[in-house]
Each structure stands twice: as structure tokens, then as C-alpha cells.
Amino acid sequence: MTVWGAPRLPPKLVQRPGLVSVIESAAPLVIVHGPAGAGKTSLLAEWAAHTVQCGVWVQLETKDTSGPAAVSLIAAELSASAMLAETNPLRLADAALVGGTDEWSLLRRGLQSLGHDIVLVVDQADLLNAEALASLLAVLARVPRLRLVLSARRISVVDASGPVLAAERAVIGWRELMFSREEARAALGADEPEQLVDEILRWGGSPLLTRAVAASAPGASDAAARVARAVDTYESYLWANAGSGESATRDDEYRSFLLAISVADVLTESLAQELSGSDDAAALLVRAEQDGLGLWHGDTRDRVFTLTPLLRESFLHELTRADRGSLKGLRRQVALWSHRHGRPYEALEFAMHARDLTLASTIVRDSAFLLLRNHPSQVIELFSKTPMLALRQHPLLAMLLALIFNARKQHRLRAIELFGLAIASSRIQGDRADPPDRALFRTIESASLRVLGSFEASLAAAEVAYETLIVMSLEDRALLGRLVPVLFTHIGTSFFYNGRMDKAMDCFRRSASIGEAENLPAGLEGLALEAGAAAITGDLVTAADRSADGARRSWPDGWINGYAGSFYRIANAFIALERFDADTADMHVRSLDKHRPTIEHWPILAHLDALIALFRGDVDRALLDFEREVDTRLSRSALGPFTAARLKTTRSLLYLAAGDADAAEEALVVQGRRGQRDTVALARISLARGNPDETLELLERHPHGTDQTPRVEAEMLVLRAAALVATGRDEGSAATLRAARFLRHSRQALAFALIPAEHQRSMLTEMSSIEPSLGDAPSLIPLAPTRIPLTSREEAVAEQLVRFSSASDIAAALVVSPNTVKSQLRSLYRKLGVSNRADAIAAVSARRHTR
């Protein structure tokens, strides 16, 4: 067995079999805790070299590492070790995390899928933030075949593990890590005097101090002075160690090399060569390892070198004092290398330390989603001292910060400010940018404006971005790389919410096809959007085809139930409703509940909820839930005309299903041009009121418009056929057959369920002869005659009718004669369509409720 990614054993290693046996024990959790230089990493490397257990070594490097970043790193090491099967959810961990899946659930399921015992060695575990550490320990408690071996400088890791596995952990503390007399003697060598061993033990037996003394020239015969020199002049130790046995020229080269590479957290031979400019980088790294200044991690292909932390800090201090300009250039080199090697946060961190906002923008362009998901707090900290004026030239950076702040309720005003900055900057940059950047900037502008509720301006920016992408050369498009399907999804979404369905569908198709052709997970969101948009507009043939395609695909974990897959769920909900299967539709809608508070597609989900409630006969509750959600959303952001019109027709449908045709009509009152959906809604209200002639007049008065969709067409055909049959016209039969054929061809059936049962029965024979499944259609809309208004005196009598049962008691309460009350009761009963007091009270209550 082996521990993948473990560092090589350092030269002159002092073996510590007693401590190794503690790590090798059956304890599910082992913590090696001690200060820098206590030998934690060397001890773990010794154990890893001899263990019979199977594991991976995870090296943390960034302070406050978040849960998503930690899980991403663990998944990468497991993948590199070839332990992950094709079906393991950790294979596409980064894409799954971007899609919003819970990182710890992902890790738990991935580890359980391995099918064998596994040890995770997490070096510098105290770099995890508190929440990530607690969650990692919780995973250990739920995965029986998992062991954790953690190293940490801070006692907080030990404290955090107490409530989880206090009785089943093994802790190697700093006292145990200190050298014994025998170990100190072994480290110093047999020729050193016993007094030197005594002096080292007097200082506590620090392994780092022992190695420093052993590496230093024994110029001082006095043991105390020799140790003191190592303690008080740490840099003297370093250079004495580095220069041993070499010429002055070679020592200077070595010193310059160490100064240059100290900028990076981790190094490869190529990065060390880039930073130092030395052709001997490989040999110098070997020498640094031999001198005890650092360790190699990983195998020959993927190995990286890390300097001992305290030594690195010393080098950096020296470099800062020597040449700040040189430090800036070196940091930029590290940023470029980290960016090329898939380390986005480290790349951004070094770019910001180098004060290179242009490079930072390039990094964000390629890795925005990973930064958003894995490092939001750290990104904010990186930019905490960056002035707004500097961000004006870099809209991508402003957009990234805006999205992070927008996800935090207490920072919405800051988000709006940054969105505005991103919009203004995108316009300025886009006007003078090359085609790839112009497409990117206009897409940022469009998405930002859409989030802020400026839909017309969002559409204008989307048009520019779309045209730029369409006519772009292959060479220019290649510069956008993996971003192309992402840009098409955002542009298409802006088209969708502005009612430009043809262009929206074109963008979604392009995103899906490019993603599939280039094996990019981002294309799956385009596929989901294409399926959902087709289902919403009534193209159930396309929706079913794309949904089936999606079911065959391998999605990153969490995507299919997150924002990326939301339209896939929406598509399947509509498909289920077209089969009159409200339970399956509800299952798909509920799968998105976790993301509903922040998802921009909430009006569509609210409409689906309304339809499901109609199937279940729970209209009163649906009305209450609908109004509550609309009120909550409107308090946060504005609605575009397209979304407002959709909500208006949903509200009207709910009122009509509750039997209140007047309230349904009032919900449709608008200023300006009436759309096709409004026409359909008004025609349905007229049919429910028992006025088919008015239904026909409305449909004839408003022919096909620009917002015509297969769903609108299906509903118009069904309503027209029902009205023609109800009026006894000869063309009623032909119209019914035509409607049935259209429903069959487009795989729709919901339109037939949205008319009253009386009209369904009159059409059913001919409809079911074309499409038999229509015979199972429920009727979701009752007959709803127009209410006759009550006079003020009738309202007063109705109020007293609830309190008193006799006309004389009501008369006394209203100070009128009993005959007057009897006359008003007769008029009241006639208008309500009832014949007794109990039914009258119920009818009055229903009127007031629907109002």
C-alpha cells in the first residue's frame, strides 16, 4: 500500500518508530500537533513511507481554506492517485461545487464509493477555517472506512476534534515531538560533544533547532554559544547551512536562488527555474532538500517542493528588504504559473500582491465560478484595500465582487454599487476592446443589468454580445476558451427574460452543442435551459428530447438540483403536468427548494406551484403562498415586463380556479398593448362566465402576435373550439379536431384541462378520438358566472345574517322594519344564487375571501 502524494523522506532522517506506531494504530483520528519546525511533516512522511495502509496526502497552503476549496483539493489528489471510478461523484468535483452541491455531502458519498479503507493525511489542517474543520470531522464520523491523520500548529484542531471523537483519537503533541536524548544524538552525529546534546535538550529538544545546530559550522567550542547563535541568528544558520563546502560564487548563486523561490508557496522545477532564472534549478532544489530547507511532495510527474515555513518567511523578509521591485516581478511570475496549473485562488492572490489588476482580470475571466464557490471570503479580503477608482478599468473584478456581495443580504447596497461600476466599465471597455473582450464585457453588462432589473438595457447589451460572438473568427473565439458556452447561456437568459424566445433558444442550443463537442460541463446548463425554455413555451417535443438527452449525460454532482440544472427540472415538471401527473411535477419543483431564495427563475417555479395546486384542489393556499412570494421578491428587486406579465396571468388563473372571474379579470388590468397571454386569459374568463360569444370575439380581435408560442397557440385553439361548440356553430367539430391534432403533434394536454368540465364533455368524443389520453384530463377551471354587485343595504343585511337567524332580530339591529329586511333578504338570496341562510353565509364568505 502507499500514501499518494507524500513527501520524500528528508536526508539524515532521525527515525521515530514509537511515534510512527501511534499513527499506524487503528484510531480513526490522529492529530500531530506542534509548532513550526517540530518535525510534524517529517514524522508523517516517515509513517507514509512504511505504512501498509492506503491513503492520499493533502497539502493545505492557504489560510482560512473554505470547505469547497478543501474538498476540491482532496478530490484532485484522489483523482491523481487513480482511486476514483468513472461513477464516483468526486471525479467532477469542481464542476459539482460550482453548481452548488454541498461539498461535504459530495466528499462523504465519494469516499463511500471507493469501496475500501482510505486514509486522508491533511498537512497543516489548521489552515482550514473553523466551519470546514468541523465539517471534515463530521464526515469522519459518518464514513466508517475513513481515517484522518492531521498535522497542525494550532491547538484549535485538537479542541475541535474533542466533541466528535474524543474517545477514539490519538494526539501526538509538541512534547512528544521534541527529540529525546538518543534522537538528538542521532541528529547531531556521533562526533558532537555530549554538552551540545545537553544544551539542545535544555532548549526543549526542538528538531528544527537540532538540525540548525547540526548544519552549522562548529566554530564555537562552547555548546551554549553554539546553540544560542542558532536561536538568535536564524538567518546566520540558514546561510551557514547553505554555503557549506561551496565556493563564494556558488554560495551567492544558491542564496539568490533561495531568495527568488521563497516567493512561491509550492514549487515545481519549472517554476523554480522561471523565478530564479537558473538553469541549475533542479540541482539547487535537491541541495535545498539535502540541507533540510524543504521537502518534495508527490511522485516524479507531479511532485512539488515546499520550503520549511520559518525558513521561507526568513527568505521573504530578506528579499523584501533587498528589492521590492524584484519581489513584485517574482510574484507576478508565480501568479502566471499558478494560473496555468489550475490554482486560481493562489494565482489571484499573487496577482494582487503584485498589484497587477490586468492579470487578476485574466485569472477571474477563466476561473470566476471556482473563485465564487470556493473562496468568496478570501477574495473579498484580497480586494479590501483596492480603491473603487482602480476597479473602473476592470469590470470583471467589479462583477466578481458584486456577485459575492449580492449573495450576502447585509451587503446588497455594496453589490448594487459594484454592479453599477461593472456596467459602466463594461461599456467603456467594450467600445474599444477586441472582439473576445467585447463579447465578454457586453455579457457582463447584460447579466448585471438583468440582476438589477434593467431588462431593456440588458437586452441591448445581449444583442451586441450575441452579434459579436456569432461573427467572431475561430482564432478570436479560441481566446475565450471554456467561457464560450457560459457566455451563450448568460446571453440567452437575457433574451429569454425579455421575451426573445428565438434568440434565447439559439443561444441555449449553441451552448449545449459547444459544451458537448469540447467536453465542457458548462454546456449542460445550455442543455437544461434549452429543455426548460421549450417546455415553458409549449414545444414539448423538443423539451422531451433534450430532457432525455440530459438524463443520459453525466452531470457534476449537485448541478441537476442546483441553478445549473434548474431548467432541466422545470422542463420535467411541465412534461409531467402535460401527463396530468402533479406528484412527479411537484417532486421536480421541490428539488430546487434549497436554491429558490436566490434563483432568478422563481416566477416560473411560482407558476408551476400554481398549476400543481390546481390539480390538487388547494387553490386557497396556493393564492396565499403566491402573493407572499411575490411580495417578498418585489421588496428585493424589480421585475421586467416579461416577468411581470407572467406573474399577472398566473395570479389571474388562480383567481379563476377559485371561482372568482371578476378578480381574475382585475388581475389582468394593464396599461399599454395587451399580449397574447392576456388575450388567452381573458378568453378563458369569458368561457368560464358562460359567455362563449365574447370568447370568440376576443380571440378574433387579437390574431397571432410576436409573443405567439406553441403553448399560447394550443390554448387559443382549445378555447376557440370550446366556444364554437358552446354556441352550436357548424365549424365547432372541425375546430375541435384541429385543436386535438395540434395537442397531439405538440404533445400538449394541459390546455384541455384549463377549461370548465361542461365544455370538456361537449368536446371529449372528438378530442379523444385523436388523442385518447385527453379522456383522463381533469377540469381545473370551474364555471364562474359574473358576480352581481350587492347594494350597501344588502351588504349590511348580509353582515347581520351571520349574527342573527330571524328577520326581526336583523331589523332591530339595523333599525328598520322586518318587512324591509325580508325584501332585502329575497334580493340577496337571488343575487347569491342560494335559497337558505346557511348557503347565503357560505356564499358571502367566499366572495369576501376571493376579494
Sequence and secondary structure as in RCSB ss.txt:
>XXXX:A:sequence
MTVWGAPRLPPKLVQRPGLVSVIESAAPLVIVHGPAGAGKTSLLAEWAAHTVQCGVWVQLETKDTSGPAAVSLIA
AELSASAMLAETNPLRLADAALVGGTDEWSLLRRGLQSLGHDIVLVVDQADLLNAEALASLLAVLARVPRLRLVL
SARRISVVDASGPVLAAERAVIGWRELMFSREEARAALGADEPEQLVDEILRWGGSPLLTRAVAASAPGASDAAA
RVARAVDTYESYLWANAGSGESATRDDEYRSFLLAISVADVLTESLAQELSGSDDAAALLVRAEQDGLGLWHGDT
RDRVFTLTPLLRESFLHELTRADRGSLKGLRRQVALWSHRHGRPYEALEFAMHARDLTLASTIVRDSAFLLLRNH
PSQVIELFSKTPMLALRQHPLLAMLLALIFNARKQHRLRAIELFGLAIASSRIQGDRADPPDRALFRTIESASLR
VLGSFEASLAAAEVAYETLIVMSLEDRALLGRLVPVLFTHIGTSFFYNGRMDKAMDCFRRSASIGEAENLPAGLE
GLALEAGAAAITGDLVTAADRSADGARRSWPDGWINGYAGSFYRIANAFIALERFDADTADMHVRSLDKHRPTIE
HWPILAHLDALIALFRGDVDRALLDFEREVDTRLSRSALGPFTAARLKTTRSLLYLAAGDADAAEEALVVQGRRG
QRDTVALARISLARGNPDETLELLERHPHGTDQTPRVEAEMLVLRAAALVATGRDEGSAATLRAARFLRHSRQAL
AFALIPAEHQRSMLTEMSSIEPSLGDAPSLIPLAPTRIPLTSREEAVAEQLVRFSSASDIAAALVVSPNTVKSQL
RSLYRKLGVSNRADAIAAVSARRHTR
>XXXX:A:secstr
  EET B   TT    HHHHHHHHSS SEEEEE  TTSSHHHHHHHHHHH SS EEEEE  STTB HHHHHHHHH
HHHHHTT   TT GGGGHHHHHHTT  HHHHHHHHHHTT S EEEEEETGGGB HHHHHHHHHHHHH TTEEEEE
EESSTHHHHHHHHHHGGGEEEE HHHHS  HHHHHHHH TTS HHHHHHHHHTT  HHHHHHHHHS    SSHHH
HHHHHHH HHHHHHHHHTTTS HHHHHHHHHHHHHHTT SSB HHHHHHHH  TTHHHHHHHHHHTTSEEEES T
TT EEEE HHHHHHHHHHHHHH HHHHHHHHHHHHHHHHHTT HHHHHHHHHHTT HHHHHHHHHHHHHHHHHH 
HHHHHHHTTT  HHHHTT HHHHHHHHHHHHTSGGGHHHHHHHHHHHHHHHHHHHHHS HHHHHHHHHHHHHHHH
HHT HHHHHHHHHHHHHHHHH  HHHHHHHTTHHHHHHHHHHHHHHTTT HHHHHHHHHHHHHHHHHTT THHHH
HHHHHHHHHHHHT HHHHHHHHHHHHHS   TTTTTSSTTHHHHHHHHHHHHHTT HHHHHHHHHTTGGGTTT T
THHHHHHHHHHHHHHHT HHHHHHHHHHHHHHHHTT    HHHHHHHHHHHHHHHHHTT HHHHHHTT  SS   
HHHHHHHHHHHHHTT HHHHHHHHHHS   TT  HHHHHHHHHHHHHHHHHTT TTHHHHHHHHHHHHHHHT  H
HHHTS HHHHHHHHHHHHHH GGGGG               HHHHHHHHHHTT SSHHHHHHHHTS HHHHHHHH
HHHHHHHT SSHHHHHHHHHHHHHH 
